[in-house]
């Protein structure tokens, strides 16, 4: 029995220095920059889902602050598939607890068509 849906990924291209591109079964294509992925980590500590204060990052806005302290450029150390439903990203800032389900990634798609339907 085939349990795949139109929004399952057909092809995933991973660049540790740029991000992830996904071609979905329904023909849609998503391009996720590193900063977007890191700032939208779905883990419990980043979202505060276990009752704690969310430990969100703000990599997407760092370039706008001219007085920021030096930090190494964000990149993936590794990325691996989790079952047939998600990706786990290991970041160079030491974070590795986020499991990015394909559903989460599809909802996170930053393309103009997807962002216009979220507003």
ABEGO torsion letter per residue (X at the ends): XBABBAABBABBBBBAAAEBBBBBAAGBBBBBBAAAAAAABABAAAAGAAGBBBBBBAAAAAAABAABBBBBBBBBABBBBBEAABBBBBBAAGBAABBBBAAAAAAABABAAAAAAAX
